[in-house]
Amino acid sequence: MQVSDGLDPDAAAGSERTYLHGIVLSTYTSAPDNLDVIEVPTGQWAAFRTSGPHPQTLQTTSAATATEWFPSNP
């Protein structure tokens, strides 16, 4: 999965953000020692399924979530 963090809803297009690739583990599964772990509380994440050429699809999805999804789902 792709993870974006540090998003400011009022940030200008092109602003820096944290972008990670990762996997989802249950609370009962330990991550391998060579991986970093971030915990994301329930209600603090959303999933958007995409397919298509990278990075165009990522950019289109990011723009759509910022302009369509986030304003109606604070």
N, C-alpha and C positions, 0 to 999 in steps of 0.2 A: 504494500500500500504506500501511497504518497502522503506525507504529512507536512502541512504548512503550519507554522507557529509564529507567534509574535505579530499577529495581524492587527493593525489599528484600523477600525472601520472608517476613520477619516483620513487615512493615508492617501497620498497622491499615487496615481498609477506609476509603476516603476519603482516604488519604494522597496527598500530591502526587507526581507523576511527570512525566517528559518525554513528551509526546505529539506526534508528527510525522506528516505525510503525505509520501509520497515515491515514488520510482521505484527500481527495481533496475537497475544498470548492470554490465556485465561489466568486468573489469580492463582491457579493451582499448578501452573507450568513455569519453570524457571528458564530464563534466557541463558544462552551459552555465555561463558565468561568473557569472550572476546567481543560481545555486543554491548552497546550502551542501552540503558533502559529509561524510558520516560513513562510516567504514570499520568494518565488523562482521566480525570474524574467523570463519572456518569453525568451526562447532560452538557459536557464541555466539548463534544465532538460531533461531527456530522460526516456521513459517507456519501460520496458522489461517484457513481460508476461511469467510467469513460472508456472509449476506444477510439483509435485513430492515430495519425502521425504525431510524434513528439518533436518539438515542444508546442506545436500549434494547438493541439487538443488541450493541453494543460493551460495554455494562455486563454483559450476560449472559455473553458470551464471556470477558471479563476475569475474572469471578467463577469460571467453569468452569475456566479455565486455572490460576488460583491454587489452587483447591481440589481439582481432579482431575488435571490434566496435570503441573504442576510437582512435586507430591509424589512422583509415580511416575517422573519423568524429571529427576533432579537434574543 
